[in-house]
Every structure is written in C-alpha cells, then in structure tokens.
Amino acid sequence: MAKNSSTTVQLLLVLLVLLVLVSGILARGGPSTCNLRRKRALLP
C-alpha cells in the first residue's frame, strides 16, 4: 500500500507541475515566445 500511495503522490505532483507550466505558457502568450527566449538565453 505504501508503494501505491507514493506513486499516486508522485503522479499528482507531476500533473500539478504540468498545469503550472501550461498556465505560465498561456499567460505569456504562447510557447513560441518562450522558446525564442530560452534559445537566446542558452546561446553564448
């Protein structure tokens, strides 16, 4: 039972993180702008 409960908690945490990422991307106006910003930041 402990293993099952821990896996369900992990799944819930992953879902919460995905929801936060999606909401953040939508709030910023789309993934295209985020990708451009990330690529510019990664490039030296």
C-alpha positions as CSV (number, residue, x, y, z in Angstrom):
1,M,0.0,0.0,0.0
2,A,2.8,2.4,0.8
3,K,4.3,2.0,-2.7
4,N,1.0,2.6,-4.3
5,S,0.3,5.7,-2.3
6,S,3.8,7.1,-3.0
7,T,3.4,6.6,-6.8
8,T,0.0,8.3,-6.8
9,V,1.5,11.3,-4.9
10,Q,4.3,11.5,-7.5
11,L,1.8,11.4,-10.3
12,L,-0.2,14.2,-8.7
13,L,2.9,16.3,-8.3
14,V,3.8,15.8,-12.0
15,L,0.3,16.8,-13.0
16,L,0.5,19.9,-10.9
17,V,3.8,20.9,-12.4
18,L,2.4,20.4,-15.9
19,L,-0.6,22.5,-15.1
20,V,1.7,25.3,-13.8
21,L,3.9,25.1,-16.9
22,V,0.9,25.2,-19.3
23,S,-0.8,28.1,-17.4
24,G,2.5,30.0,-17.4
25,I,3.0,29.5,-21.2
26,L,-0.6,30.5,-21.9
27,A,-0.3,33.6,-19.7
28,R,2.9,34.7,-21.6
29,G,1.1,34.5,-24.9
30,G,2.2,31.1,-26.4
31,P,5.2,28.7,-26.4
32,S,6.8,30.3,-29.5
33,T,8.0,33.4,-27.5
34,C,9.2,31.2,-24.6
35,N,11.2,29.0,-27.0
36,L,12.9,32.0,-28.5
37,R,13.7,33.5,-25.2
38,R,15.2,30.1,-24.0
39,K,17.3,29.7,-27.1
40,R,18.6,33.2,-26.8
41,A,19.5,32.7,-23.1
42,L,21.2,29.3,-23.9
43,L,23.3,30.7,-26.7
44,P,26.7,32.3,-25.6
